[in-house]
């Protein structure tokens, strides 16, 4: 397995754009989070904003970059034909996919951690000037810490979901379209459903809506799912995508 990890690390590290995509994840998360923090204010009598969701709002945008990075991690090999060389040198296809997943997850966790910590710190300064109290923005409090850690895990699960989809379809544009559709189009379609019970059910199975419940620190009883259960839904999506991608990788010719 060590040779698989070394090979996949070398390929992903030398893939054109990997460094820029990782930097974009950090920069975009911070920029969008600070912008979101700058446009809200909290009156002294209280407000309806969740400080954690605002501080980490940029995750909703930077997840698209994570998806692109994950898709390119495997479709770049298909587009150049290099995948045939890879599978000839390392015929254990599931091990190849597992190595890709481990390396990709590690990079995403690293970039995501920097992005989330920087966003929380930068947004905190802005929100304190907009009427939010220090107690609501304490980075060591249980709910805020859970939101921060959960956001990093959320990005890692988005990477695995995207890798699984890309492995299954083997085309960059198609894979990115499917993943971004699940993340952004699915929630929009939920709003078009009139029946409240169906809305609630679709919300509960939506990878983005359910997954981002991990960021909620206020009004938790109004959520269709608890924060960790919501992240579990996204984990189920990622597991299903990776399992499907791995099965098709084993069954099909390169």
N, C-alpha and C positions, 0 to 999 in steps of 0.2 A: 504493500500500500504506500510505502514511503516513496517509491519511485513514481507512482501515479501522482502523488501530491506534488512532488518536485516538478514533474512535467507540466501539470496543470497550473502551478504557480508561475512557472516560466512563461507559459503561453499567455496567461491572463495579464501578467506583468508587462509583457512586451506587445500586447495587443494595442494597436493604435487607438488612442483616446481614453484608455483606462484611467490614467492619472487625471486627465481633465474632467472626466465624469465623476470621479471621487471628489475632486475639488468643487465641482458644481453642486454635488449633493450637500456639502457643507455650506457653501455660499448661499445657495438658494433657500435652504432651510432657515438660515439666520435672517436673510433679507426679508423673506415673506413673513416670518414670525415677528420681526421688529416692526414691519409695516402694519401688520394686523394690530399689534399692541398700541401703535401710535394713533389709531383711529377710534379707539374705544376709551371710555372714561367711566369711572365708578363714583356715584354720588356718596356722600357720607352716610346716607341712610341705607345704603346697600345697593346692589345691582344684580342683574340677572346673568352676568357673564361668568364663565368658568375660566379662572386665570390660567389654569394648566393648558386648557385647549387653545387659548389665545397665544400663550407663550410658545407652544409647539405647533402652531397652525401651519408652519412651513413644511411639516412632514407630509401634509396632504398634496403638496406640489412636488417636493423632491422625490417622492415615491415613484414618479414617472421616470426620473433619471435612473433610479435603482433598477427599475424594470428594463430600461434600455441596456444598462450594463449587463444585467443577467442574461438577456436575450442574446446579446453579442458574444457572450462567453462561449456559446456553442454554435450559433448560426454562422459566425465568422469562419469556422472550420468547414461548415457545409458549403459556404459560398466559394471558398477557395479550393475545395477538394481535399484539404489537409486532414479531414476526418478519416479518410481511408488509411492514411499513414498512421494516424493515432491508433486506430482499431487494429491495424496490422501489428504494430509494435506492442500494443497492450490489448490483447483479445478479450480480456474480462471486461465486458462493456458496462456492467453495473458498477464495477470498481472505478472505471473512468468517470462515470456520471457522479458517483459518490465523491470522488476526489474534486471534481469541478464544484460540487455543492459545498464541500468543506472550505475550499479556498475562497469561493465567492461569499460564503457566509462570514468568514473571517474578515474579509475586506469591508463588507457591508457593516458588520458590527463595529469595526474600527472607525469608519467614516461616520456612521450613524451616531456613535457615542460622542465624537467631537461636535457634530452638528447639533445634537440635542443639548449638550451641556452649554455650548456657546449660545444657542437660541434662548435657553432658559435664563442664562445670566444677562444677556443683552436685553431681552424682553422685560426682565425684572426691573431694570433701571427705568425703562420707559413707563411701565405700568405703575410703579411707585409714584411717578410724577403725574399720573392720571387719576389718582384717587384711591388706588388699591392699597390695602394695608400690608405691612410686612408679613403678618401672620399668614395671609393667604398665599404669599409667594415664597415661603420658606422652602428652600430646596432640600432640606433634611426632613421635612414633615412626611408622614406616611403616604398620604394621597399624592402629593407632588412627586415624591420619589418613585412611587409606583407608576405614575404617568410618564416620567422620564425614562425609566428602565423599560417600561412597556413599549414606548415609542421606538426605542432602539430594536427591540425584538420584533416589532411590527415591520420595520424596514427589512430586517433579515428574512422574515417570512414572505414578504413581497418578492424578495430576490429569489427565494426557492420556488414560489409559485410561478414566477416568470421563467425560470430555468426549466421547470417541468413542462410548461406550455411550449417553450421554444424547442425542447427536445422532441416533443410530439409532432410539431408541425414543420420543423426544420427550415423555416423561412422567417427572416427578420421582420419584414413588414407585417406579415400575417400574425406572428406571435405578439408583436407590440400592439397591434390592433385589438387582438383578443384580450390581452391583459388590461390595456387602458379602457377598453369597453367594460370589463368587469369592475374596474375601479371607479370610473367616472360616469359611464352611461347607465349602469345598473341602478345607482342611487337616484338618477334623474327619472328613470322609468317608474320607480317606486312612487314618486310624487304624483304620477298620472293615474295611479290606482285609487279608485274612490272608496272601496271597502276598507274599513279600518283594520279588520282582522287580517286581511291579505297584506295590507301595508306593513303591519307588525311582523308577519311571518317573513315577508321579503326582506325587511330590515334585518331580521335575525340571521338570515342566510347570506346577506350581502357581505362580501369580503372586506370592503372598506368601512361600511357603516359599523358592522360588528367589531372589526378589528380596532377601529379608532375609539371604541368605547373604553379602551384601556386608558385613554387620556382624561376621562371624566373624573372630576373631583367634587362636583356639586350635583344636587338633585339626582342622586344615583337611583332612587326608588322609581323614578319616572322612565328609566331606561328599559327597553325590551329585554336586555341581557345585562348581567353583571359585567364589570370590566374584564376580568380574567376569562369568563365564559365567552365573551366577544372575541378576545384574542384566540381562544381555542377554536372558534369557528374559522378564523383565518388560517390557523394551523392545519385544520382539516382540509381546507382548500389546497394548501401547499403540499400536504401529504398526498392527496389524490392526484395532483398534477405531477408530482415527482414519480409516483408509482406508475401512472399512465405513461409518462415519458420514458421511464426505465423499461417498461414492458415492450413498448414499441421499438426502443433502441435495440433490444435483444432480438426481436422478431424480424425486423426489416434489414435489408441490405444497406450498407453505408451509401 
